[in-house]
Each structure stands twice: as C-alpha cells, then as structure tokens.
Amino acid sequence: MASIGIVSGSIEKGFVGQLITLSIKAPVEIRPNRGKASDVQPDYRVWSDGVEIGAGWIRVAEQSGRPYVSLSLATPEFGPRRIYANLGRAAGQDRDDVFAIIWTPAD
C-alpha cells in the first residue's frame, strides 16, 4: 500500500487536500453527497479543479469498529483502470483530522 495524497477534514464535513503521484499533483476535495437518495449512492463525491473524479463510501473497520472512507477514483491520467483507496491515518501525524489517501493496488 502506498500513500497517493493527503487530506484534512472529517467524515461529517468532508476532506480537502492534494492527490500526489509521480506524475500528478492536483488539489482534491472529498465532499459529502448531500443529494444521496438511496443506500447504493456514494456518501461522497470526489472533485479536482471542478471535475468529478470519483466517489467515496463510509465503511466500518472489522477489527476496530471505527468508520473510514473507501474511495474509487478514475481519470484519464490513471489510464483505463479505476484506483481504489482508503483514507487512513497519515504516517507521523498526531492530529485527528489529517489522513493519507492509501492506494490499494488491484493486482
């Protein structure tokens, strides 16, 4: 697993930060989906520079029972596949509102 960005915020209000890879450095906003009308719709919409690039769902960790955010991201810069990631504690951070975007490779 590798960190591909860092955000700050909360599950209730959403998150703001940067998506960072070797070839991409872009702002990212993970906004609550205020128009969510059913359980199959995402809890969040993911935006970068005014373009929607993904969605997020609140999940509950099996071991700790704590909620976290699971993301699905897609943009031409990533190629033909979606990127799946979770928000997790950022290494070296002692603040409760800072999270790493942790990439989960499909292969």
All heavy atoms as an XYZ file, in Angstrom:
816
protein
N       0.838     -1.177      0.000
C       0.000      0.000      0.000
C       0.881      1.236      0.000
O       1.889      1.282      0.690
C      -0.892      0.006      1.234
C      -1.915     -1.110      1.240
S      -3.080     -0.984      2.600
C      -2.036     -1.248      4.013
N       0.475      2.233     -0.751
C       1.246      3.463     -0.854
C       0.325      4.658     -0.695
O      -0.830      4.631     -1.110
C       1.936      3.520     -2.205
N       0.849      5.699     -0.106
C       0.090      6.934      0.033
C       0.177      7.711     -1.275
O       1.261      7.916     -1.816
C       0.663      7.760      1.181
O       0.018      9.008      1.244
N      -0.978      8.126     -1.797
C      -1.008      8.914     -3.031
C      -1.608     10.291     -2.786
O      -2.057     10.951     -3.709
C      -1.761      8.184     -4.165
C      -3.202      7.892     -3.771
C      -1.011      6.928     -4.576
C      -4.070      7.440     -4.934
N      -1.606     10.717     -1.540
C      -2.094     12.044     -1.230
C      -2.334     12.220      0.247
O      -2.181     11.278      1.037
N      -2.714     13.431      0.600
C      -3.001     13.747      1.991
C      -4.166     14.728      2.034
O      -4.265     15.610      1.183
C      -1.758     14.305      2.718
C      -1.972     14.349      4.209
C      -1.353     15.645      2.210
C      -0.904     13.645      4.967
N      -5.078     14.522      2.982
C      -6.238     15.397      3.134
C      -6.447     15.685      4.612
O      -5.975     14.953      5.480
C      -7.521     14.776      2.535
C      -7.400     14.619      1.031
C      -7.862     13.445      3.189
N      -7.192     16.730      4.871
C      -7.604     17.005      6.244
C      -9.105     17.243      6.244
O      -9.680     17.667      5.249
C      -6.853     18.212      6.818
O      -7.135     19.365      6.071
N      -9.736     16.926      7.363
C     -11.172     17.113      7.482
C     -11.778     16.068      8.379
O     -11.110     15.477      9.225
N     -13.081     15.825      8.167
C     -13.808     14.867      8.992
C     -14.864     14.152      8.171
O     -15.271     14.635      7.104
C     -14.477     15.584     10.167
O     -15.508     16.431      9.697
N     -15.316     13.019      8.677
C     -16.355     12.251      7.993
C     -17.629     13.094      7.836
O     -18.295     13.022      6.812
C     -16.630     10.929      8.735
C     -15.502      9.948      8.437
C     -17.978     10.328      8.362
C     -15.656      8.571      9.013
N     -17.927     13.912      8.814
C     -19.150     14.724      8.766
C     -19.057     15.865      7.759
O     -20.021     16.149      7.043
C     -19.467     15.305     10.151
C     -19.719     14.280     11.219
C     -18.447     13.652     11.782
O     -17.381     14.293     11.764
O     -18.523     12.487     12.212
N     -17.914     16.541      7.676
C     -17.791     17.746      6.846
C     -17.124     17.520      5.501
O     -17.216     18.350      4.607
C     -17.018     18.815      7.613
C     -17.754     19.307      8.840
C     -16.954     20.365      9.556
C     -17.698     20.827     10.805
N     -16.924     21.829     11.548
N     -16.378     16.414      5.344
C     -15.639     16.170      4.117
C     -14.162     16.467      4.308
O     -13.711     16.789      5.418
N     -13.393     16.381      3.203
C     -11.941     16.457      3.268
C     -11.409     17.299      2.119
O     -11.978     17.304      1.030
C     -11.336     15.055      3.182
C     -11.887     14.101      4.204
C     -13.044     13.369      3.949
C     -11.252     13.944      5.429
C     -13.555     12.491      4.896
C     -11.758     13.075      6.378
C     -12.913     12.346      6.111
N     -10.285     17.979      2.371
C      -9.627     18.798      1.355
C      -8.130     18.539      1.450
O      -7.583     18.433      2.551
C      -9.911     20.299      1.578
C      -9.143     21.160      0.595
C     -11.399     20.595      1.486
N      -7.457     18.448      0.291
C      -6.011     18.240      0.312
C      -5.449     18.127     -1.076
O      -5.914     18.798     -1.995
N      -4.461     17.239     -1.232
C      -3.803     17.047     -2.525
C      -3.678     15.579     -2.864
O      -3.414     14.747     -1.986
C      -2.407     17.660     -2.528
C      -2.410     19.154     -2.670
C      -1.050     19.657     -3.135
O      -0.015     19.121     -2.763
N      -1.067     20.670     -3.957
N      -3.856     15.297     -4.138
C      -3.587     13.989     -4.711
C      -2.194     14.091     -5.316
O      -1.930     14.991     -6.125
C      -4.628     13.669     -5.779
C      -4.617     12.305     -6.401
C      -4.897     11.245     -5.341
C      -5.675     12.227     -7.485
N      -1.278     13.207     -4.901
C       0.114     13.323     -5.339
C       0.636     11.950     -5.755
O       0.632     11.008     -4.974
C       1.011     13.872     -4.210
C       0.484     15.206     -3.696
C       2.446     14.012     -4.683
C       1.112     15.657     -2.398
N       1.063     11.843     -7.017
C       1.752     10.654     -7.512
C       3.022     11.138     -8.207
O       3.319     12.333     -8.196
C       0.887      9.845     -8.504
O       0.741     10.600     -9.709
C      -0.483      9.512     -7.923
N       3.755     10.240     -8.852
C       4.960     10.658     -9.560
C       4.651     11.629    -10.697
O       5.459     12.496    -11.013
C       5.703      9.441    -10.105
C       6.354      8.550     -9.054
C       6.946      7.311     -9.710
C       7.413      9.301     -8.272
N       3.483     11.491    -11.321
C       3.163     12.345    -12.467
C       2.006     13.316    -12.218
O       1.715     14.135    -13.082
C       2.836     11.473    -13.682
O       1.717     10.661    -13.409
N       1.373     13.254    -11.063
C       0.206     14.103    -10.782
C       0.380     14.811     -9.454
O       0.775     14.206     -8.461
C      -1.086     13.264    -10.720
C      -1.358     12.580    -12.056
C      -2.274     14.114    -10.309
C      -2.440     11.528    -11.988
N       0.080     16.090     -9.447
C      -0.034     16.856     -8.210
C      -1.235     17.769     -8.414
O      -1.165     18.725     -9.183
C       1.219     17.665     -7.916
C       1.163     18.373     -6.579
C       2.482     19.027     -6.241
C       2.398     19.654     -4.865
N       3.660     20.327     -4.517
N      -2.353     17.411     -7.769
C      -3.598     18.131     -8.011
C      -4.384     18.287     -6.717
O      -4.336     17.422     -5.843
C      -4.445     17.361     -9.030
N      -5.133     19.393     -6.603
C      -5.985     19.549     -5.434
C      -7.097     18.506     -5.463
O      -7.524     18.067     -6.542
C      -6.549     20.963     -5.581
C      -6.484     21.246     -7.042
C      -5.288     20.480     -7.554
N      -7.559     18.094     -4.303
C      -8.657     17.131     -4.227
C      -9.605     17.549     -3.110
O      -9.181     18.040     -2.065
C      -8.136     15.684     -4.031
C      -7.465     15.500     -2.696
C      -9.235     14.671     -4.217
N     -10.892     17.423     -3.385
C     -11.938     17.665     -2.391
C     -12.827     16.437     -2.338
O     -13.271     15.944     -3.370
C     -12.806     18.860     -2.775
C     -12.103     20.187     -2.737
C     -13.045     21.306     -3.111
O     -14.134     21.410     -2.501
O     -12.709     22.051     -4.043
N     -13.076     15.945     -1.149
C     -13.978     14.817     -0.941
C     -15.180     15.392     -0.206
O     -15.131     15.623      1.000
C     -13.267     13.696     -0.145
C     -11.980     13.267     -0.882
C     -14.206     12.507      0.061
C     -11.053     12.395     -0.058
N     -16.230     15.687     -0.973
C     -17.389     16.411     -0.450
C     -18.529     15.451     -0.104
O     -18.825     14.533     -0.875
C     -17.922     17.386     -1.489
C     -16.947     18.406     -1.972
C     -17.625     19.269     -3.023
N     -16.649     20.056     -3.777
C     -16.898     20.608     -4.951
N     -18.081     20.454     -5.525
N     -15.970     21.303     -5.562
N     -19.209     15.704      1.020
C     -20.386     14.885      1.330
C     -21.415     14.980      0.203
O     -21.612     16.044     -0.384
C     -20.935     15.509      2.613
C     -19.765     16.193      3.234
C     -18.934     16.686      2.068
N     -22.036     13.860     -0.126
C     -23.065     13.794     -1.161
C     -24.398     14.168     -0.524
O     -25.149     13.307     -0.075
C     -23.115     12.391     -1.775
C     -24.139     12.273     -2.877
O     -24.728     13.259     -3.310
N     -24.352     11.054     -3.339
N     -24.676     15.452     -0.476
C     -25.894     15.960      0.180
C     -27.167     15.496     -0.522
O     -28.223     15.454      0.073
C     -25.860     17.480      0.245
C     -24.615     18.044      0.897
C     -24.817     18.322      2.352
N     -23.616     18.975      2.909
C     -22.927     18.477      3.903
N     -23.275     17.352      4.452
N     -21.861     19.108      4.356
N     -27.056     15.111     -1.800
C     -28.219     14.660     -2.553
C     -28.436     13.153     -2.516
O     -29.246     12.623     -3.280
N     -27.736     12.456     -1.636
C     -27.846     10.995     -1.567
C     -29.290     10.604     -1.259
O     -29.855     10.992     -0.247
C     -26.900     10.448     -0.497
C     -26.935      8.945     -0.395
C     -25.917      8.432      0.592
C     -26.079      6.921      0.721
N     -24.993      6.313      1.442
N     -29.879      9.815     -2.173
C     -31.287      9.443     -2.033
C     -31.488      7.960     -1.720
O     -32.589      7.562     -1.389
C     -32.040      9.802     -3.323
N     -30.435      7.150     -1.847
C     -30.570      5.732     -1.548
C     -29.230      5.176     -1.062
O     -28.189      5.813     -1.232
C     -31.040      4.953     -2.781
O     -29.999      4.848     -3.724
N     -29.258      3.979     -0.494
C     -28.052      3.363      0.054
C     -27.026      2.982     -1.013
O     -25.859      2.802     -0.695
C     -28.407      2.120      0.873
C     -29.063      2.476      2.189
O     -28.897      3.626      2.651
O     -29.747      1.605      2.759
N     -27.441      2.843     -2.268
C     -26.492      2.461     -3.319
C     -25.695      3.662     -3.825
O     -24.673      3.482     -4.477
C     -27.187      1.748     -4.495
C     -27.797      0.439     -4.044
C     -28.204      2.637     -5.152
N     -26.129      4.862     -3.535
C     -25.394      6.051     -3.952
C     -24.230      6.309     -2.999
O     -24.292      5.949     -1.826
C     -26.314      7.261     -4.003
C     -27.350      7.171     -5.098
C     -28.245      8.394     -5.121
O     -28.546      8.978     -4.093
N     -28.668      8.768     -6.313
N     -23.154      6.944     -3.483
C     -21.994      7.177     -2.623
C     -22.277      8.212     -1.530
O     -23.139      9.075     -1.686
C     -20.928      7.689     -3.596
C     -21.675      8.244     -4.742
C     -22.945      7.435     -4.850
N     -21.509      8.109     -0.455
C     -21.603      9.075      0.640
C     -20.855     10.367      0.308
O     -21.142     11.413      0.884
C     -21.027      8.470      1.924
C     -21.828      7.263      2.376
O     -23.046      7.408      2.586
O     -21.235      6.171      2.509
N     -19.886     10.276     -0.619
C     -19.073     11.422     -1.017
C     -18.908     11.454     -2.526
O     -18.958     10.422     -3.192
C     -17.661     11.337     -0.410
C     -17.637     11.317      1.081
C     -17.625     10.113      1.766
C     -17.617     12.494      1.816
C     -17.614     10.073      3.144
C     -17.610     12.467      3.197
C     -17.603     11.256      3.855
O     -17.602     11.224      5.218
N     -18.650     12.663     -3.048
C     -18.212     12.868     -4.424
C     -16.797     13.429     -4.339
O     -16.513     14.275     -3.496
C     -19.117     13.853     -5.162
C     -20.568     13.428     -5.253
C     -20.742     12.343     -6.257
N     -22.165     12.051     -6.433
C     -22.597     11.047     -7.110
N     -21.762     10.222     -7.694
N     -23.881     10.816     -7.237
N     -15.906     12.962     -5.195
C     -14.517     13.401     -5.180
C     -14.291     14.331     -6.374
O     -14.613     13.975     -7.502
C     -13.544     12.202     -5.237
C     -12.102     12.685     -5.161
C     -13.845     11.210     -4.119
N     -13.731     15.515     -6.097
C     -13.538     16.550     -7.108
C     -12.081     16.999     -7.146
O     -11.402     17.014     -6.121
C     -14.404     17.760     -6.791
C     -15.867     17.473     -6.815
C     -16.620     16.931     -5.812
C     -16.754     17.693     -7.890
N     -17.919     16.795     -6.203
C     -18.043     17.266     -7.482
C     -16.606     18.212     -9.170
C     -19.153     17.352     -8.308
C     -17.721     18.297     -9.981
C     -18.973     17.869     -9.553
N     -11.625     17.399     -8.335
C     -10.325     18.038     -8.505
C     -10.473     19.138     -9.544
O     -10.895     18.874    -10.674
C      -9.268     17.023     -8.962
O      -8.015     17.658     -9.080
N     -10.175     20.361     -9.148
C     -10.289     21.520    -10.051
C     -11.642     21.583    -10.753
O     -11.725     21.823    -11.955
C      -9.160     21.524    -11.080
C      -7.844     21.975    -10.479
O      -7.857     22.737     -9.492
O      -6.787     21.560    -11.005
N     -12.717     21.311    -10.034
C     -14.064     21.418    -10.587
C     -14.524     20.227    -11.406
O     -15.617     20.236    -11.957
N     -13.693     19.176    -11.500
C     -14.036     17.974    -12.261
C     -14.258     16.824    -11.286
O     -13.416     16.560    -10.422
C     -12.906     17.606    -13.251
C     -13.205     16.305    -13.974
C     -12.681     18.743    -14.240
N     -15.402     16.139    -11.426
C     -15.655     14.986    -10.567
C     -14.798     13.819    -11.032
O     -14.846     13.416    -12.195
C     -17.130     14.596    -10.606
C     -17.463     13.529     -9.598
C     -18.957     13.250     -9.478
O     -19.770     13.910    -10.142
O     -19.287     12.336     -8.700
N     -13.990     13.262    -10.102
C     -13.076     12.181    -10.464
C     -13.336     10.893     -9.686
O     -12.610      9.912     -9.856
C     -11.598     12.599    -10.281
C     -11.290     12.916     -8.816
C     -11.239     13.753    -11.198
C      -9.813     13.019     -8.509
N     -14.374     10.875     -8.850
C     -14.625      9.655     -8.111
C     -15.711      9.794     -7.074
O     -16.445     10.784     -7.028
N     -15.783      8.761     -6.245
C     -16.815      8.690     -5.216
C     -16.240      8.009     -3.983
O     -15.190      7.362     -4.045
C     -18.018      7.910     -5.742
N     -16.933      8.152     -2.866
C     -16.483      7.542     -1.629
C     -17.634      7.023     -0.797
O     -18.760      7.540     -0.886
N     -17.357      5.991     -0.019
C     -18.360      5.358      0.828
C     -17.821      5.222      2.241
O     -16.647      4.894      2.431
C     -18.709      3.967      0.295
C     -19.440      4.007     -0.997
C     -20.782      3.964     -1.181
C     -18.866      4.106     -2.305
N     -21.078      4.032     -2.518
C     -19.916      4.126     -3.238
C     -17.553      4.192     -2.779
C     -19.713      4.221     -4.596
C     -17.337      4.301     -4.140
C     -18.420      4.302     -5.034
N     -18.669      5.427      3.223
C     -18.287      5.198      4.606
C     -18.388      3.708      4.875
O     -19.409      3.085      4.603
C     -19.191      5.986      5.584
C     -19.032      7.484      5.352
C     -18.857      5.617      7.030
C     -20.006      8.340      6.134
N     -17.316      3.140      5.391
C     -17.243      1.727      5.764
C     -16.888      1.643      7.242
O     -16.435      2.620      7.837
C     -16.177      1.000      4.946
C     -16.372      1.101      3.441
C     -17.514      0.238      2.982
N     -17.536      0.154      1.541
C     -18.617      0.373      0.814
N     -19.755      0.672      1.394
N     -18.562      0.276     -0.493
N     -17.029      0.467      7.831
C     -16.675      0.256      9.231
C     -15.586     -0.817      9.289
O     -15.757     -1.906      8.738
C     -17.905     -0.161     10.069
C     -17.507     -0.450     11.502
C     -18.975      0.922     10.013
N     -14.482     -0.495      9.949
C     -13.362     -1.430     10.079
C     -13.784     -2.629     10.913
O     -14.425     -2.482     11.951
C     -12.170     -0.734     10.725
N     -13.427     -3.830     10.435
C     -13.808     -5.061     11.131
C     -13.203     -5.167     12.524
O     -13.883     -5.516     13.477
C     -13.397     -6.283     10.309
C     -14.213     -6.469      9.059
C     -13.783     -7.706      8.283
O     -13.161     -8.613      8.878
O     -14.076     -7.769      7.079
N     -11.916     -4.873     12.650
C     -11.248     -5.059     13.932
C     -11.562     -3.959     14.939
O     -11.876     -4.243     16.084
C      -9.744     -5.170     13.737
C      -9.350     -6.453     13.046
C      -7.835     -6.596     12.941
O      -7.090     -5.659     13.163
N      -7.397     -7.793     12.598
N     -11.483     -2.690     14.507
C     -11.665     -1.589     15.459
C     -13.115     -1.131     15.576
O     -13.476     -0.501     16.557
C     -10.794     -0.402     15.054
O     -11.299      0.192     13.859
N     -13.916     -1.409     14.556
C     -15.295     -0.927     14.554
C     -15.413      0.562     14.254
O     -16.491      1.138     14.356
N     -14.297      1.176     13.834
C     -14.298      2.609     13.542
C     -14.641      2.854     12.075
O     -14.245      2.088     11.197
C     -12.930      3.198     13.865
C     -12.618      3.142     15.360
C     -11.241      3.604     15.674
N     -11.063      4.995     15.279
C      -9.969      5.674     15.497
N      -8.942      5.112     16.097
N      -9.867      6.928     15.116
N     -15.340      3.960     11.790
C     -15.653      4.279     10.393
C     -14.434      4.817      9.654
O     -13.545      5.426     10.258
C     -16.735      5.354     10.510
C     -16.501      5.990     11.829
C     -15.936      4.919     12.717
N     -14.392      4.547      8.357
C     -13.370      5.098      7.477
C     -14.008      5.341      6.121
O     -15.150      4.948      5.873
C     -12.149      4.174      7.377
C     -12.406      2.871      6.659
C     -12.124      2.724      5.301
C     -12.939      1.770      7.326
C     -12.359      1.520      4.641
C     -13.173      0.573      6.684
C     -12.883      0.462      5.347
O     -13.119     -0.724      4.699
N     -13.283      6.001      5.215
C     -13.806      6.310      3.885
C     -13.059      5.488      2.845
O     -11.825      5.485      2.815
C     -13.696      7.815      3.575
C     -14.197      8.110      2.169
C     -14.476      8.635      4.598
N     -13.806      4.772      2.012
C     -13.283      3.993      0.897
C     -13.552      4.776     -0.391
O     -14.679      5.235     -0.619
C     -13.992      2.640      0.860
O     -13.592      1.902     -0.266
N     -12.525      4.942     -1.226
C     -12.639      5.766     -2.434
C     -12.459      4.949     -3.706
O     -11.714      3.972     -3.727
C     -11.567      6.856     -2.430
C     -11.563      7.833     -1.267
C     -10.307      8.694     -1.319
C     -12.818      8.681     -1.279
N     -13.129      5.385     -4.757
C     -12.938      4.878     -6.106
C     -12.673      6.095     -6.986
O     -13.502      7.014     -7.047
C     -14.198      4.140     -6.569
O     -14.096      3.791     -7.926
N     -11.494      6.118     -7.640
C     -11.082      7.271     -8.439
C     -10.835      6.857     -9.878
O     -10.280      5.785    -10.131
C      -9.798      7.879     -7.862
C      -9.816      8.226     -6.380
C      -8.416      8.612     -5.918
C     -10.807      9.323     -6.093
N     -11.224      7.714    -10.822
C     -10.987      7.445    -12.242
C     -10.743      8.769    -12.957
O     -11.490      9.733    -12.774
C     -12.178      6.729    -12.865
N      -9.682      8.804    -13.734
C      -9.335      9.973    -14.533
C      -8.409      9.498    -15.654
O      -7.699      8.502    -15.478
C      -8.678     11.064    -13.653
O      -8.343     12.187    -14.456
C      -7.461     10.562    -12.938
N      -8.404     10.158    -16.801
C      -7.545      9.706    -17.896
C      -6.073      9.563    -17.509
O      -5.377      8.694    -18.021
C      -7.732     10.787    -18.966
C      -9.093     11.335    -18.703
C      -9.247     11.294    -17.198
N      -5.608     10.385    -16.580
C      -4.209     10.303    -16.154
C      -3.874      8.969    -15.486
O      -2.726      8.556    -15.440
C      -3.874     11.449    -15.188
C      -3.855     12.814    -15.835
C      -5.245     13.431    -15.995
O      -6.256     12.806    -15.620
O      -5.316     14.552    -16.523
N      -4.887      8.280    -14.953
C      -4.681      6.983    -14.316
C      -4.726      5.835    -15.314
O      -4.498      4.691    -14.944
C      -5.738      6.720    -13.246
C      -5.701      7.672    -12.083
C      -6.858      7.911    -11.368
C      -4.543      8.307    -11.690
C      -6.854      8.773    -10.283
C      -4.531      9.172    -10.609
C      -5.689      9.406     -9.904
N      -5.069      6.122    -16.561
C      -5.204      5.067    -17.556
C      -6.593      4.448    -17.510
O      -7.528      5.021    -16.951
N      -6.753      3.246    -18.075
C      -8.082      2.656    -18.222
C      -8.675      2.060    -16.939
O      -9.821      1.654    -16.926
C      -7.859      1.561    -19.262
C      -6.432      1.170    -19.086
C      -5.714      2.434    -18.708
N      -7.909      1.993    -15.859
C      -8.402      1.354    -14.638
C      -8.773      2.381    -13.579
O      -8.230      3.470    -13.532
C      -7.328      0.440    -14.067
C      -6.899     -0.622    -15.033
C      -5.760     -1.386    -14.490
N      -6.242     -2.714    -14.121
C      -5.514     -3.576    -13.476
N      -4.312     -3.264    -13.075
N      -5.993     -4.765    -13.207
N      -9.668      1.971    -12.709
C     -10.001      2.760    -11.531
C      -8.923      2.548    -10.479
O      -8.302      1.496    -10.423
C     -11.341      2.326    -10.944
C     -12.497      2.692    -11.796
C     -13.799      2.408    -11.046
N     -14.866      3.126    -11.705
C     -15.190      4.391    -11.466
N     -14.550      5.065    -10.558
N     -16.161      4.974    -12.128
N      -8.765      3.541     -9.639
C      -7.874      3.414     -8.484
C      -8.760      3.312     -7.251
O      -9.709      4.099     -7.081
C      -6.929      4.617     -8.376
C      -5.856      4.517     -9.450
C      -6.303      4.703     -6.995
C      -4.812      5.594     -9.385
N      -8.464      2.340     -6.409
C      -9.192      2.171     -5.158
C      -8.273      2.570     -4.017
O      -7.085      2.220     -4.009
C      -9.663      0.731     -4.998
C     -10.631      0.342     -6.094
C     -10.209     -0.368     -7.207
C     -11.970      0.731     -6.016
C     -11.090     -0.697     -8.223
C     -12.853      0.408     -7.040
C     -12.414     -0.300     -8.136
O     -13.286     -0.610     -9.145
N      -8.815      3.324     -3.069
C      -8.011      3.816     -1.956
C      -8.894      3.971     -0.723
O     -10.129      3.994     -0.812
C      -7.380      5.160     -2.323
N      -8.246      4.076      0.419
C      -8.937      4.336      1.685
C      -8.282      5.527      2.355
O      -7.094      5.785      2.162
C      -8.829      3.133      2.630
C      -9.541      1.925      2.091
O     -10.623      2.011      1.545
N      -8.919      0.764      2.236
N      -9.039      6.234      3.160
C      -8.451      7.277      3.994
C      -8.013      6.629      5.295
O      -8.801      5.950      5.960
C      -9.464      8.391      4.287
C      -9.944      9.199      3.090
C     -10.806     10.370      3.574
C      -8.794      9.710      2.246
N      -6.749      6.812      5.632
C      -6.202      6.236      6.855
C      -5.297      7.232      7.548
O      -4.967      8.277      6.996
N      -4.891      6.909      8.727
C      -4.003      7.790      9.490
C      -2.724      8.057      8.703
O      -2.091      7.127      8.205
C      -3.646      7.184     10.838
C      -4.768      7.195     11.788
C      -4.943      8.583     12.383
N      -6.309      8.709     12.853
C      -7.059      9.774     12.694
N      -6.588     10.823     12.084
N      -8.281      9.818     13.140
N      -2.367      9.325      8.591
C      -1.145      9.703      7.893
C       0.058      9.421      8.789
O       0.033      9.734      9.975
C      -1.201     11.180      7.512
N       1.085      8.819      8.220
C       2.293      8.487      8.986
C       2.908      9.751      9.576
O       3.025     10.770      8.906
C       3.305      7.791      8.082
N       3.262      9.671     10.835
C       3.908     10.789     11.504
C       2.977     11.905     11.946
O       3.430     12.911     12.469
N       1.687     11.734     11.738
C       0.724     12.765     12.126
C       0.086     12.411     13.457
O      -0.341     11.278     13.656
C      -0.376     12.917     11.071
C       0.063     13.579      9.808
C       0.358     15.055     10.005
O      -0.217     15.725     10.851
N       1.283     15.554      9.220
N       0.023     13.371     14.346
C      -0.671     13.126     15.606
C      -1.997     13.874     15.660
O      -2.707     13.807     16.642
C       0.217     13.497     16.801
C       0.714     14.930     16.747
O       0.429     15.639     15.773
O       1.404     15.333     17.701
N      -2.340     14.563     14.576
C      -3.625     15.265     14.502
C      -4.719     14.289     14.082
O      -4.502     13.432     13.234
C      -3.545     16.416     13.502
C      -2.651     17.541     13.959
C      -2.518     18.646     12.957
N      -3.758     18.949     12.253
C      -3.808     19.752     11.200
N      -2.714     20.307     10.728
N      -4.949     19.997     10.599
N      -5.897     14.444     14.658
C      -7.027     13.563     14.350
C      -7.709     13.900     13.032
O      -8.572     13.159     12.575
C      -8.069     13.621     15.472
C      -7.590     12.943     16.740
O      -6.664     12.113     16.667
O      -8.144     13.249     17.809
N      -7.346     15.026     12.412
C      -8.044     15.442     11.193
C      -7.187     15.352      9.937
O      -7.551     15.865      8.893
C      -8.576     16.863     11.356
C      -7.472     17.903     11.492
O      -6.324     17.528     11.824
O      -7.749     19.093     11.273
N      -6.042     14.666     10.003
C      -5.166     14.515      8.839
C      -5.130     13.038      8.434
O      -4.884     12.166      9.258
C      -3.735     15.026      9.134
C      -2.823     14.790      7.941
C      -3.765     16.503      9.494
N      -5.390     12.794      7.137
C      -5.481     11.429      6.629
C      -4.666     11.273      5.355
O      -4.593     12.183      4.535
C      -6.941     11.069      6.319
C      -7.839     11.171      7.506
C      -8.458     12.372      7.825
C      -8.053     10.076      8.316
C      -9.283     12.481      8.933
C      -8.872     10.170      9.432
C      -9.489     11.376      9.740
N      -4.085     10.100      5.169
C      -3.417      9.754      3.922
C      -4.436      9.081      3.007
O      -5.337      8.372      3.474
C      -2.257      8.803      4.190
N      -4.300      9.317      1.707
C      -5.072      8.568      0.713
C      -4.214      7.352      0.390
O      -3.163      7.473     -0.240
C      -5.347      9.411     -0.543
C      -6.102     10.687     -0.178
C      -6.123      8.576     -1.570
C      -6.237     11.672     -1.336
N      -4.635      6.192      0.874
C      -3.817      4.979      0.774
C      -4.329      4.128     -0.383
O      -5.433      3.590     -0.345
C      -3.850      4.200      2.096
C      -3.341      5.096      3.236
C      -3.026      2.921      1.987
C      -3.570      4.531      4.606
N      -3.492      4.026     -1.406
C      -3.818      3.297     -2.625
C      -3.789      1.806     -2.360
O      -2.878      1.278     -1.728
C      -2.808      3.682     -3.699
C      -2.868      2.896     -4.958
C      -3.970      2.572     -5.690
C      -1.752      2.351     -5.656
N      -3.604      1.859     -6.811
C      -2.252      1.713     -6.810
C      -0.387      2.336     -5.433
C      -1.439      1.074     -7.730
C       0.432      1.704     -6.357
C      -0.100      1.085     -7.484
N      -4.797      1.114     -2.883
C      -4.875     -0.336     -2.786
C      -4.762     -0.902     -4.206
O      -5.723     -0.879     -4.962
C      -6.221     -0.763     -2.162
O      -6.392     -0.068     -0.943
C      -6.264     -2.254     -1.928
N      -3.570     -1.385     -4.605
C      -3.425     -1.926     -5.958
C      -4.370     -3.094     -6.220
O      -4.572     -3.930     -5.339
C      -1.968     -2.393     -6.010
C      -1.289     -1.668     -4.895
C      -2.332     -1.452     -3.847
N      -4.937     -3.140     -7.402
C      -5.872     -4.205     -7.767
C      -5.155     -5.529     -7.996
O      -5.721     -6.587     -7.807
C      -6.655     -3.826     -9.012
N      -3.913     -5.487     -8.412
C      -3.161     -6.716     -8.728
C      -2.331     -7.164     -7.562
O      -1.682     -6.479     -6.908
C      -2.255     -6.495     -9.932
C      -3.083     -6.177    -11.170
O      -4.211     -6.679    -11.278
O      -2.585     -5.442    -12.011
